[in-house]
Amino acid sequence: SLGIHGPSTFLDKACIHQEDSDIMRKGIERLGAFIMRSDKMLILYTELYLSKLWTIYEVAASLTLNGGASIHVIHMNNSVLL
């Protein structure tokens, strides 16, 4: 440890490679470790969110490890993004 304390953030869009399938697979294989160390999950929900298997896995793992109260969902519609 470097003696640095405070919250850390795992952002799957940034931490899971979106194009290289080998790097993506390695990141997905480590999702459980990230989720196990997380107290909360924030989902920025779009219609694409549940179309990827690993996002369903993230939700299921978080529910199993931390319960539903730890998951917060913000619906991102196009008007919010403009």
PDB file of N, CA, C and O in Angstrom:
ATOM      1  N   SER A   1       0.837  -1.189   0.000  1.00  0.00           N
ATOM      2  CA  SER A   1       0.000   0.000   0.000  1.00  0.00           C
ATOM      3  C   SER A   1       0.876   1.246   0.000  1.00  0.00           C
ATOM      4  O   SER A   1       1.929   1.285   0.637  1.00  0.00           O
ATOM      5  N   LEU A   2       0.426   2.246  -0.717  1.00  0.00           N
ATOM      6  CA  LEU A   2       1.150   3.511  -0.788  1.00  0.00           C
ATOM      7  C   LEU A   2       0.721   4.485   0.298  1.00  0.00           C
ATOM      8  O   LEU A   2       1.194   5.621   0.335  1.00  0.00           O
ATOM      9  N   GLY A   3      -0.164   4.053   1.175  1.00  0.00           N
ATOM     10  CA  GLY A   3      -0.661   4.940   2.213  1.00  0.00           C
ATOM     11  C   GLY A   3      -1.741   5.875   1.726  1.00  0.00           C
ATOM     12  O   GLY A   3      -2.093   6.826   2.422  1.00  0.00           O
ATOM     13  N   ILE A   4      -2.273   5.626   0.547  1.00  0.00           N
ATOM     14  CA  ILE A   4      -3.329   6.444  -0.020  1.00  0.00           C
ATOM     15  C   ILE A   4      -4.662   5.775   0.292  1.00  0.00           C
ATOM     16  O   ILE A   4      -4.864   4.602  -0.022  1.00  0.00           O
ATOM     17  N   HIS A   5      -5.559   6.514   0.903  1.00  0.00           N
ATOM     18  CA  HIS A   5      -6.857   5.956   1.272  1.00  0.00           C
ATOM     19  C   HIS A   5      -7.965   6.779   0.631  1.00  0.00           C
ATOM     20  O   HIS A   5      -7.787   7.966   0.357  1.00  0.00           O
ATOM     21  N   GLY A   6      -9.083   6.159   0.398  1.00  0.00           N
ATOM     22  CA  GLY A   6     -10.223   6.855  -0.180  1.00  0.00           C
ATOM     23  C   GLY A   6     -10.929   5.946  -1.159  1.00  0.00           C
ATOM     24  O   GLY A   6     -10.497   4.820  -1.403  1.00  0.00           O
ATOM     25  N   PRO A   7     -12.003   6.435  -1.711  1.00  0.00           N
ATOM     26  CA  PRO A   7     -12.771   5.587  -2.639  1.00  0.00           C
ATOM     27  C   PRO A   7     -12.004   5.356  -3.934  1.00  0.00           C
ATOM     28  O   PRO A   7     -11.246   6.210  -4.395  1.00  0.00           O
ATOM     29  N   SER A   8     -12.220   4.202  -4.493  1.00  0.00           N
ATOM     30  CA  SER A   8     -11.670   3.920  -5.814  1.00  0.00           C
ATOM     31  C   SER A   8     -12.850   3.628  -6.731  1.00  0.00           C
ATOM     32  O   SER A   8     -13.938   3.283  -6.271  1.00  0.00           O
ATOM     33  N   THR A   9     -12.624   3.769  -8.007  1.00  0.00           N
ATOM     34  CA  THR A   9     -13.708   3.630  -8.964  1.00  0.00           C
ATOM     35  C   THR A   9     -13.320   2.638 -10.046  1.00  0.00           C
ATOM     36  O   THR A   9     -12.231   2.712 -10.616  1.00  0.00           O
ATOM     37  N   PHE A  10     -14.219   1.716 -10.318  1.00  0.00           N
ATOM     38  CA  PHE A  10     -14.080   0.807 -11.448  1.00  0.00           C
ATOM     39  C   PHE A  10     -15.160   1.198 -12.429  1.00  0.00           C
ATOM     40  O   PHE A  10     -16.348   1.064 -12.133  1.00  0.00           O
ATOM     41  N   LEU A  11     -14.771   1.672 -13.577  1.00  0.00           N
ATOM     42  CA  LEU A  11     -15.699   2.064 -14.627  1.00  0.00           C
ATOM     43  C   LEU A  11     -15.549   1.068 -15.761  1.00  0.00           C
ATOM     44  O   LEU A  11     -14.568   1.111 -16.503  1.00  0.00           O
ATOM     45  N   ASP A  12     -16.524   0.163 -15.900  1.00  0.00           N
ATOM     46  CA  ASP A  12     -16.318  -0.940 -16.842  1.00  0.00           C
ATOM     47  C   ASP A  12     -16.091  -0.468 -18.271  1.00  0.00           C
ATOM     48  O   ASP A  12     -15.348  -1.109 -19.013  1.00  0.00           O
ATOM     49  N   LYS A  13     -16.700   0.612 -18.666  1.00  0.00           N
ATOM     50  CA  LYS A  13     -16.506   1.132 -20.030  1.00  0.00           C
ATOM     51  C   LYS A  13     -15.040   1.498 -20.256  1.00  0.00           C
ATOM     52  O   LYS A  13     -14.521   1.347 -21.363  1.00  0.00           O
ATOM     53  N   ALA A  14     -14.380   1.975 -19.211  1.00  0.00           N
ATOM     54  CA  ALA A  14     -12.979   2.357 -19.320  1.00  0.00           C
ATOM     55  C   ALA A  14     -12.033   1.215 -18.944  1.00  0.00           C
ATOM     56  O   ALA A  14     -10.912   1.154 -19.449  1.00  0.00           O
ATOM     57  N   CYS A  15     -12.465   0.320 -18.073  1.00  0.00           N
ATOM     58  CA  CYS A  15     -11.594  -0.739 -17.572  1.00  0.00           C
ATOM     59  C   CYS A  15     -11.715  -2.048 -18.343  1.00  0.00           C
ATOM     60  O   CYS A  15     -10.812  -2.883 -18.280  1.00  0.00           O
ATOM     61  N   ILE A  16     -12.793  -2.238 -19.058  1.00  0.00           N
ATOM     62  CA  ILE A  16     -12.957  -3.416 -19.908  1.00  0.00           C
ATOM     63  C   ILE A  16     -12.747  -2.959 -21.348  1.00  0.00           C
ATOM     64  O   ILE A  16     -13.489  -2.122 -21.862  1.00  0.00           O
ATOM     65  N   HIS A  17     -11.734  -3.517 -21.983  1.00  0.00           N
ATOM     66  CA  HIS A  17     -11.426  -3.119 -23.357  1.00  0.00           C
ATOM     67  C   HIS A  17     -12.637  -3.374 -24.246  1.00  0.00           C
ATOM     68  O   HIS A  17     -13.240  -4.444 -24.173  1.00  0.00           O
ATOM     69  N   GLN A  18     -12.997  -2.419 -25.073  1.00  0.00           N
ATOM     70  CA  GLN A  18     -14.220  -2.492 -25.865  1.00  0.00           C
ATOM     71  C   GLN A  18     -14.011  -3.071 -27.261  1.00  0.00           C
ATOM     72  O   GLN A  18     -14.995  -3.348 -27.945  1.00  0.00           O
ATOM     73  N   GLU A  19     -12.758  -3.266 -27.717  1.00  0.00           N
ATOM     74  CA  GLU A  19     -12.528  -3.725 -29.085  1.00  0.00           C
ATOM     75  C   GLU A  19     -11.695  -5.000 -29.183  1.00  0.00           C
ATOM     76  O   GLU A  19     -12.047  -5.900 -29.946  1.00  0.00           O
ATOM     77  N   ASP A  20     -10.609  -5.099 -28.436  1.00  0.00           N
ATOM     78  CA  ASP A  20      -9.742  -6.276 -28.508  1.00  0.00           C
ATOM     79  C   ASP A  20     -10.350  -7.400 -27.677  1.00  0.00           C
ATOM     80  O   ASP A  20     -10.424  -7.294 -26.453  1.00  0.00           O
ATOM     81  N   SER A  21     -10.785  -8.473 -28.329  1.00  0.00           N
ATOM     82  CA  SER A  21     -11.530  -9.524 -27.638  1.00  0.00           C
ATOM     83  C   SER A  21     -10.686 -10.275 -26.607  1.00  0.00           C
ATOM     84  O   SER A  21     -11.230 -10.720 -25.597  1.00  0.00           O
ATOM     85  N   ASP A  22      -9.382 -10.430 -26.825  1.00  0.00           N
ATOM     86  CA  ASP A  22      -8.535 -11.114 -25.842  1.00  0.00           C
ATOM     87  C   ASP A  22      -8.376 -10.279 -24.571  1.00  0.00           C
ATOM     88  O   ASP A  22      -8.485 -10.803 -23.462  1.00  0.00           O
ATOM     89  N   ILE A  23      -8.122  -8.992 -24.733  1.00  0.00           N
ATOM     90  CA  ILE A  23      -7.991  -8.104 -23.574  1.00  0.00           C
ATOM     91  C   ILE A  23      -9.348  -7.982 -22.868  1.00  0.00           C
ATOM     92  O   ILE A  23      -9.410  -7.957 -21.639  1.00  0.00           O
ATOM     93  N   MET A  24     -10.432  -7.907 -23.651  1.00  0.00           N
ATOM     94  CA  MET A  24     -11.776  -7.827 -23.082  1.00  0.00           C
ATOM     95  C   MET A  24     -12.061  -9.058 -22.221  1.00  0.00           C
ATOM     96  O   MET A  24     -12.564  -8.930 -21.105  1.00  0.00           O
ATOM     97  N   ARG A  25     -11.745 -10.235 -22.727  1.00  0.00           N
ATOM     98  CA  ARG A  25     -11.986 -11.478 -21.995  1.00  0.00           C
ATOM     99  C   ARG A  25     -11.235 -11.486 -20.668  1.00  0.00           C
ATOM    100  O   ARG A  25     -11.788 -11.888 -19.644  1.00  0.00           O
ATOM    101  N   LYS A  26      -9.978 -11.045 -20.679  1.00  0.00           N
ATOM    102  CA  LYS A  26      -9.181 -11.006 -19.450  1.00  0.00           C
ATOM    103  C   LYS A  26      -9.809 -10.058 -18.428  1.00  0.00           C
ATOM    104  O   LYS A  26      -9.849 -10.361 -17.236  1.00  0.00           O
ATOM    105  N   GLY A  27     -10.294  -8.923 -18.895  1.00  0.00           N
ATOM    106  CA  GLY A  27     -10.958  -7.974 -17.989  1.00  0.00           C
ATOM    107  C   GLY A  27     -12.235  -8.547 -17.419  1.00  0.00           C
ATOM    108  O   GLY A  27     -12.507  -8.390 -16.229  1.00  0.00           O
ATOM    109  N   ILE A  28     -13.023  -9.208 -18.248  1.00  0.00           N
ATOM    110  CA  ILE A  28     -14.286  -9.799 -17.804  1.00  0.00           C
ATOM    111  C   ILE A  28     -14.020 -10.903 -16.785  1.00  0.00           C
ATOM    112  O   ILE A  28     -14.780 -11.059 -15.830  1.00  0.00           O
ATOM    113  N   GLU A  29     -12.954 -11.663 -16.979  1.00  0.00           N
ATOM    114  CA  GLU A  29     -12.604 -12.722 -16.032  1.00  0.00           C
ATOM    115  C   GLU A  29     -12.273 -12.175 -14.651  1.00  0.00           C
ATOM    116  O   GLU A  29     -12.355 -12.906 -13.664  1.00  0.00           O
ATOM    117  N   ARG A  30     -11.906 -10.920 -14.564  1.00  0.00           N
ATOM    118  CA  ARG A  30     -11.538 -10.302 -13.288  1.00  0.00           C
ATOM    119  C   ARG A  30     -12.667  -9.479 -12.665  1.00  0.00           C
ATOM    120  O   ARG A  30     -12.474  -8.860 -11.618  1.00  0.00           O
ATOM    121  N   LEU A  31     -13.825  -9.466 -13.290  1.00  0.00           N
ATOM    122  CA  LEU A  31     -14.946  -8.676 -12.775  1.00  0.00           C
ATOM    123  C   LEU A  31     -15.322  -9.056 -11.348  1.00  0.00           C
ATOM    124  O   LEU A  31     -15.608  -8.188 -10.523  1.00  0.00           O
ATOM    125  N   GLY A  32     -15.319 -10.348 -11.062  1.00  0.00           N
ATOM    126  CA  GLY A  32     -15.696 -10.802  -9.724  1.00  0.00           C
ATOM    127  C   GLY A  32     -14.844 -10.183  -8.638  1.00  0.00           C
ATOM    128  O   GLY A  32     -15.356  -9.833  -7.575  1.00  0.00           O
ATOM    129  N   ALA A  33     -13.550 -10.040  -8.887  1.00  0.00           N
ATOM    130  CA  ALA A  33     -12.648  -9.435  -7.899  1.00  0.00           C
ATOM    131  C   ALA A  33     -12.991  -7.965  -7.670  1.00  0.00           C
ATOM    132  O   ALA A  33     -12.980  -7.495  -6.532  1.00  0.00           O
ATOM    133  N   PHE A  34     -13.293  -7.244  -8.733  1.00  0.00           N
ATOM    134  CA  PHE A  34     -13.674  -5.839  -8.589  1.00  0.00           C
ATOM    135  C   PHE A  34     -14.986  -5.714  -7.822  1.00  0.00           C
ATOM    136  O   PHE A  34     -15.109  -4.876  -6.928  1.00  0.00           O
ATOM    137  N   ILE A  35     -15.950  -6.534  -8.167  1.00  0.00           N
ATOM    138  CA  ILE A  35     -17.269  -6.460  -7.532  1.00  0.00           C
ATOM    139  C   ILE A  35     -17.185  -6.865  -6.071  1.00  0.00           C
ATOM    140  O   ILE A  35     -17.867  -6.281  -5.228  1.00  0.00           O
ATOM    141  N   MET A  36     -16.360  -7.856  -5.759  1.00  0.00           N
ATOM    142  CA  MET A  36     -16.220  -8.302  -4.381  1.00  0.00           C
ATOM    143  C   MET A  36     -15.694  -7.182  -3.486  1.00  0.00           C
ATOM    144  O   MET A  36     -16.034  -7.121  -2.305  1.00  0.00           O
ATOM    145  N   ARG A  37     -14.874  -6.303  -4.038  1.00  0.00           N
ATOM    146  CA  ARG A  37     -14.300  -5.205  -3.260  1.00  0.00           C
ATOM    147  C   ARG A  37     -15.156  -3.939  -3.303  1.00  0.00           C
ATOM    148  O   ARG A  37     -14.782  -2.915  -2.732  1.00  0.00           O
ATOM    149  N   SER A  38     -16.287  -4.008  -3.972  1.00  0.00           N
ATOM    150  CA  SER A  38     -17.156  -2.839  -4.127  1.00  0.00           C
ATOM    151  C   SER A  38     -18.290  -2.871  -3.111  1.00  0.00           C
ATOM    152  O   SER A  38     -18.860  -3.925  -2.830  1.00  0.00           O
ATOM    153  N   ASP A  39     -18.605  -1.717  -2.571  1.00  0.00           N
ATOM    154  CA  ASP A  39     -19.745  -1.590  -1.663  1.00  0.00           C
ATOM    155  C   ASP A  39     -21.015  -1.223  -2.406  1.00  0.00           C
ATOM    156  O   ASP A  39     -22.117  -1.550  -1.964  1.00  0.00           O
ATOM    157  N   LYS A  40     -20.863  -0.539  -3.540  1.00  0.00           N
ATOM    158  CA  LYS A  40     -22.016  -0.046  -4.299  1.00  0.00           C
ATOM    159  C   LYS A  40     -21.758  -0.219  -5.784  1.00  0.00           C
ATOM    160  O   LYS A  40     -20.619  -0.331  -6.238  1.00  0.00           O
ATOM    161  N   MET A  41     -22.867  -0.237  -6.529  1.00  0.00           N
ATOM    162  CA  MET A  41     -22.781  -0.263  -7.985  1.00  0.00           C
ATOM    163  C   MET A  41     -23.673   0.847  -8.527  1.00  0.00           C
ATOM    164  O   MET A  41     -24.842   0.950  -8.154  1.00  0.00           O
ATOM    165  N   LEU A  42     -23.125   1.663  -9.395  1.00  0.00           N
ATOM    166  CA  LEU A  42     -23.887   2.710 -10.067  1.00  0.00           C
ATOM    167  C   LEU A  42     -23.995   2.315 -11.529  1.00  0.00           C
ATOM    168  O   LEU A  42     -22.986   2.121 -12.207  1.00  0.00           O
ATOM    169  N   ILE A  43     -25.220   2.197 -12.007  1.00  0.00           N
ATOM    170  CA  ILE A  43     -25.472   1.828 -13.397  1.00  0.00           C
ATOM    171  C   ILE A  43     -25.984   3.054 -14.131  1.00  0.00           C
ATOM    172  O   ILE A  43     -27.009   3.624 -13.760  1.00  0.00           O
ATOM    173  N   LEU A  44     -25.266   3.459 -15.175  1.00  0.00           N
ATOM    174  CA  LEU A  44     -25.732   4.521 -16.066  1.00  0.00           C
ATOM    175  C   LEU A  44     -26.424   3.795 -17.203  1.00  0.00           C
ATOM    176  O   LEU A  44     -25.787   3.401 -18.180  1.00  0.00           O
ATOM    177  N   TYR A  45     -27.718   3.621 -17.070  1.00  0.00           N
ATOM    178  CA  TYR A  45     -28.493   2.715 -17.912  1.00  0.00           C
ATOM    179  C   TYR A  45     -28.889   3.340 -19.247  1.00  0.00           C
ATOM    180  O   TYR A  45     -29.433   4.443 -19.304  1.00  0.00           O
ATOM    181  N   THR A  46     -28.600   2.602 -20.316  1.00  0.00           N
ATOM    182  CA  THR A  46     -29.111   2.911 -21.646  1.00  0.00           C
ATOM    183  C   THR A  46     -29.725   1.622 -22.190  1.00  0.00           C
ATOM    184  O   THR A  46     -29.621   0.569 -21.561  1.00  0.00           O
ATOM    185  N   GLU A  47     -30.356   1.703 -23.345  1.00  0.00           N
ATOM    186  CA  GLU A  47     -30.966   0.513 -23.933  1.00  0.00           C
ATOM    187  C   GLU A  47     -29.917  -0.549 -24.282  1.00  0.00           C
ATOM    188  O   GLU A  47     -30.274  -1.709 -24.488  1.00  0.00           O
ATOM    189  N   LEU A  48     -28.657  -0.189 -24.351  1.00  0.00           N
ATOM    190  CA  LEU A  48     -27.589  -1.141 -24.667  1.00  0.00           C
ATOM    191  C   LEU A  48     -27.070  -1.889 -23.432  1.00  0.00           C
ATOM    192  O   LEU A  48     -26.399  -2.912 -23.568  1.00  0.00           O
ATOM    193  N   TYR A  49     -27.371  -1.391 -22.244  1.00  0.00           N
ATOM    194  CA  TYR A  49     -26.751  -1.934 -21.028  1.00  0.00           C
ATOM    195  C   TYR A  49     -26.926  -3.440 -20.879  1.00  0.00           C
ATOM    196  O   TYR A  49     -25.945  -4.148 -20.650  1.00  0.00           O
ATOM    197  N   LEU A  50     -28.129  -3.936 -21.001  1.00  0.00           N
ATOM    198  CA  LEU A  50     -28.375  -5.360 -20.786  1.00  0.00           C
ATOM    199  C   LEU A  50     -28.165  -6.204 -22.035  1.00  0.00           C
ATOM    200  O   LEU A  50     -28.481  -7.393 -22.036  1.00  0.00           O
ATOM    201  N   SER A  51     -27.634  -5.604 -23.102  1.00  0.00           N
ATOM    202  CA  SER A  51     -27.366  -6.371 -24.316  1.00  0.00           C
ATOM    203  C   SER A  51     -26.002  -7.061 -24.266  1.00  0.00           C
ATOM    204  O   SER A  51     -25.680  -7.864 -25.141  1.00  0.00           O
ATOM    205  N   LYS A  52     -25.210  -6.753 -23.255  1.00  0.00           N
ATOM    206  CA  LYS A  52     -23.885  -7.362 -23.114  1.00  0.00           C
ATOM    207  C   LYS A  52     -23.903  -8.320 -21.939  1.00  0.00           C
ATOM    208  O   LYS A  52     -24.355  -7.973 -20.848  1.00  0.00           O
ATOM    209  N   LEU A  53     -23.414  -9.516 -22.168  1.00  0.00           N
ATOM    210  CA  LEU A  53     -23.462 -10.550 -21.145  1.00  0.00           C
ATOM    211  C   LEU A  53     -22.729 -10.130 -19.875  1.00  0.00           C
ATOM    212  O   LEU A  53     -23.194 -10.427 -18.775  1.00  0.00           O
ATOM    213  N   TRP A  54     -21.592  -9.446 -20.003  1.00  0.00           N
ATOM    214  CA  TRP A  54     -20.851  -9.114 -18.792  1.00  0.00           C
ATOM    215  C   TRP A  54     -21.582  -8.096 -17.923  1.00  0.00           C
ATOM    216  O   TRP A  54     -21.377  -8.083 -16.709  1.00  0.00           O
ATOM    217  N   THR A  55     -22.418  -7.251 -18.495  1.00  0.00           N
ATOM    218  CA  THR A  55     -23.159  -6.312 -17.646  1.00  0.00           C
ATOM    219  C   THR A  55     -24.234  -7.040 -16.843  1.00  0.00           C
ATOM    220  O   THR A  55     -24.519  -6.665 -15.706  1.00  0.00           O
ATOM    221  N   ILE A  56     -24.826  -8.068 -17.423  1.00  0.00           N
ATOM    222  CA  ILE A  56     -25.782  -8.889 -16.678  1.00  0.00           C
ATOM    223  C   ILE A  56     -25.050  -9.611 -15.551  1.00  0.00           C
ATOM    224  O   ILE A  56     -25.562  -9.713 -14.436  1.00  0.00           O
ATOM    225  N   TYR A  57     -23.854 -10.111 -15.844  1.00  0.00           N
ATOM    226  CA  TYR A  57     -23.035 -10.765 -14.824  1.00  0.00           C
ATOM    227  C   TYR A  57     -22.698  -9.793 -13.699  1.00  0.00           C
ATOM    228  O   TYR A  57     -22.758 -10.168 -12.528  1.00  0.00           O
ATOM    229  N   GLU A  58     -22.344  -8.545 -14.032  1.00  0.00           N
ATOM    230  CA  GLU A  58     -22.025  -7.541 -13.012  1.00  0.00           C
ATOM    231  C   GLU A  58     -23.199  -7.349 -12.060  1.00  0.00           C
ATOM    232  O   GLU A  58     -23.022  -7.336 -10.842  1.00  0.00           O
ATOM    233  N   VAL A  59     -24.395  -7.201 -12.620  1.00  0.00           N
ATOM    234  CA  VAL A  59     -25.583  -6.997 -11.792  1.00  0.00           C
ATOM    235  C   VAL A  59     -25.844  -8.221 -10.912  1.00  0.00           C
ATOM    236  O   VAL A  59     -26.090  -8.084  -9.714  1.00  0.00           O
ATOM    237  N   ALA A  60     -25.789  -9.408 -11.501  1.00  0.00           N
ATOM    238  CA  ALA A  60     -26.039 -10.636 -10.742  1.00  0.00           C
ATOM    239  C   ALA A  60     -25.015 -10.813  -9.622  1.00  0.00           C
ATOM    240  O   ALA A  60     -25.375 -11.172  -8.501  1.00  0.00           O
ATOM    241  N   ALA A  61     -23.754 -10.564  -9.920  1.00  0.00           N
ATOM    242  CA  ALA A  61     -22.709 -10.700  -8.901  1.00  0.00           C
ATOM    243  C   ALA A  61     -22.886  -9.679  -7.790  1.00  0.00           C
ATOM    244  O   ALA A  61     -22.726 -10.008  -6.615  1.00  0.00           O
ATOM    245  N   SER A  62     -23.214  -8.450  -8.145  1.00  0.00           N
ATOM    246  CA  SER A  62     -23.429  -7.416  -7.133  1.00  0.00           C
ATOM    247  C   SER A  62     -24.629  -7.747  -6.250  1.00  0.00           C
ATOM    248  O   SER A  62     -24.571  -7.571  -5.033  1.00  0.00           O
ATOM    249  N   LEU A  63     -25.715  -8.224  -6.856  1.00  0.00           N
ATOM    250  CA  LEU A  63     -26.889  -8.630  -6.079  1.00  0.00           C
ATOM    251  C   LEU A  63     -26.542  -9.759  -5.117  1.00  0.00           C
ATOM    252  O   LEU A  63     -26.970  -9.750  -3.963  1.00  0.00           O
ATOM    253  N   THR A  64     -25.772 -10.724  -5.590  1.00  0.00           N
ATOM    254  CA  THR A  64     -25.396 -11.869  -4.769  1.00  0.00           C
ATOM    255  C   THR A  64     -24.483 -11.455  -3.618  1.00  0.00           C
ATOM    256  O   THR A  64     -24.672 -11.895  -2.485  1.00  0.00           O
ATOM    257  N   LEU A  65     -23.501 -10.616  -3.905  1.00  0.00           N
ATOM    258  CA  LEU A  65     -22.507 -10.250  -2.897  1.00  0.00           C
ATOM    259  C   LEU A  65     -22.953  -9.133  -1.968  1.00  0.00           C
ATOM    260  O   LEU A  65     -22.600  -9.126  -0.789  1.00  0.00           O
ATOM    261  N   ASN A  66     -23.725  -8.191  -2.490  1.00  0.00           N
ATOM    262  CA  ASN A  66     -24.019  -6.976  -1.720  1.00  0.00           C
ATOM    263  C   ASN A  66     -25.498  -6.698  -1.516  1.00  0.00           C
ATOM    264  O   ASN A  66     -25.844  -5.819  -0.727  1.00  0.00           O
ATOM    265  N   GLY A  67     -26.376  -7.407  -2.190  1.00  0.00           N
ATOM    266  CA  GLY A  67     -27.808  -7.154  -2.069  1.00  0.00           C
ATOM    267  C   GLY A  67     -28.270  -6.008  -2.951  1.00  0.00           C
ATOM    268  O   GLY A  67     -27.461  -5.215  -3.431  1.00  0.00           O
ATOM    269  N   GLY A  68     -29.563  -5.928  -3.158  1.00  0.00           N
ATOM    270  CA  GLY A  68     -30.138  -4.937  -4.056  1.00  0.00           C
ATOM    271  C   GLY A  68     -29.978  -3.500  -3.609  1.00  0.00           C
ATOM    272  O   GLY A  68     -29.976  -2.595  -4.443  1.00  0.00           O
ATOM    273  N   ALA A  69     -29.842  -3.266  -2.303  1.00  0.00           N
ATOM    274  CA  ALA A  69     -29.719  -1.891  -1.813  1.00  0.00           C
ATOM    275  C   ALA A  69     -28.419  -1.240  -2.264  1.00  0.00           C
ATOM    276  O   ALA A  69     -28.284  -0.017  -2.210  1.00  0.00           O
ATOM    277  N   SER A  70     -27.461  -2.049  -2.708  1.00  0.00           N
ATOM    278  CA  SER A  70     -26.169  -1.501  -3.105  1.00  0.00           C
ATOM    279  C   SER A  70     -26.141  -1.044  -4.561  1.00  0.00           C
ATOM    280  O   SER A  70     -25.150  -0.466  -5.008  1.00  0.00           O
ATOM    281  N   ILE A  71     -27.223  -1.299  -5.307  1.00  0.00           N
ATOM    282  CA  ILE A  71     -27.254  -0.949  -6.731  1.00  0.00           C
ATOM    283  C   ILE A  71     -28.101   0.297  -6.945  1.00  0.00           C
ATOM    284  O   ILE A  71     -29.247   0.369  -6.499  1.00  0.00           O
ATOM    285  N   HIS A  72     -27.530   1.268  -7.627  1.00  0.00           N
ATOM    286  CA  HIS A  72     -28.217   2.514  -7.954  1.00  0.00           C
ATOM    287  C   HIS A  72     -28.228   2.662  -9.473  1.00  0.00           C
ATOM    288  O   HIS A  72     -27.201   2.482 -10.128  1.00  0.00           O
ATOM    289  N   VAL A  73     -29.394   2.990 -10.028  1.00  0.00           N
ATOM    290  CA  VAL A  73     -29.541   3.076 -11.480  1.00  0.00           C
ATOM    291  C   VAL A  73     -29.953   4.491 -11.871  1.00  0.00           C
ATOM    292  O   VAL A  73     -30.890   5.056 -11.307  1.00  0.00           O
ATOM    293  N   ILE A  74     -29.247   5.049 -12.834  1.00  0.00           N
ATOM    294  CA  ILE A  74     -29.606   6.333 -13.431  1.00  0.00           C
ATOM    295  C   ILE A  74     -29.911   6.058 -14.898  1.00  0.00           C
ATOM    296  O   ILE A  74     -29.050   5.591 -15.643  1.00  0.00           O
ATOM    297  N   HIS A  75     -31.138   6.349 -15.307  1.00  0.00           N
ATOM    298  CA  HIS A  75     -31.521   6.125 -16.703  1.00  0.00           C
ATOM    299  C   HIS A  75     -30.967   7.273 -17.547  1.00  0.00           C
ATOM    300  O   HIS A  75     -31.267   8.442 -17.305  1.00  0.00           O
ATOM    301  N   MET A  76     -30.170   6.921 -18.522  1.00  0.00           N
ATOM    302  CA  MET A  76     -29.558   7.919 -19.403  1.00  0.00           C
ATOM    303  C   MET A  76     -30.325   7.967 -20.716  1.00  0.00           C
ATOM    304  O   MET A  76     -30.130   7.113 -21.581  1.00  0.00           O
ATOM    305  N   ASN A  77     -31.189   8.949 -20.870  1.00  0.00           N
ATOM    306  CA  ASN A  77     -31.859   9.095 -22.148  1.00  0.00           C
ATOM    307  C   ASN A  77     -31.132  10.131 -22.987  1.00  0.00           C
ATOM    308  O   ASN A  77     -30.268  10.842 -22.474  1.00  0.00           O
ATOM    309  N   ASN A  78     -31.460  10.227 -24.246  1.00  0.00           N
ATOM    310  CA  ASN A  78     -30.720  11.108 -25.152  1.00  0.00           C
ATOM    311  C   ASN A  78     -30.783  12.565 -24.740  1.00  0.00           C
ATOM    312  O   ASN A  78     -29.815  13.295 -24.951  1.00  0.00           O
ATOM    313  N   SER A  79     -31.878  13.012 -24.165  1.00  0.00           N
ATOM    314  CA  SER A  79     -31.969  14.425 -23.784  1.00  0.00           C
ATOM    315  C   SER A  79     -30.993  14.768 -22.674  1.00  0.00           C
ATOM    316  O   SER A  79     -30.548  15.912 -22.583  1.00  0.00           O
ATOM    317  N   VAL A  80     -30.648  13.805 -21.825  1.00  0.00           N
ATOM    318  CA  VAL A  80     -29.682  14.051 -20.754  1.00  0.00           C
ATOM    319  C   VAL A  80     -28.287  14.207 -21.330  1.00  0.00           C
ATOM    320  O   VAL A  80     -27.486  14.992 -20.823  1.00  0.00           O
ATOM    321  N   LEU A  81     -27.997  13.467 -22.379  1.00  0.00           N
ATOM    322  CA  LEU A  81     -26.662  13.479 -22.949  1.00  0.00           C
ATOM    323  C   LEU A  81     -26.386  14.690 -23.819  1.00  0.00           C
ATOM    324  O   LEU A  81     -25.223  14.988 -24.092  1.00  0.00           O
ATOM    325  N   LEU A  82     -27.408  15.393 -24.260  1.00  0.00           N
ATOM    326  CA  LEU A  82     -27.206  16.547 -25.141  1.00  0.00           C
ATOM    327  C   LEU A  82     -26.738  17.763 -24.427  1.00  0.00           C
ATOM    328  O   LEU A  82     -26.529  18.804 -25.051  1.00  0.00           O
TER     329      LEU A  82
END
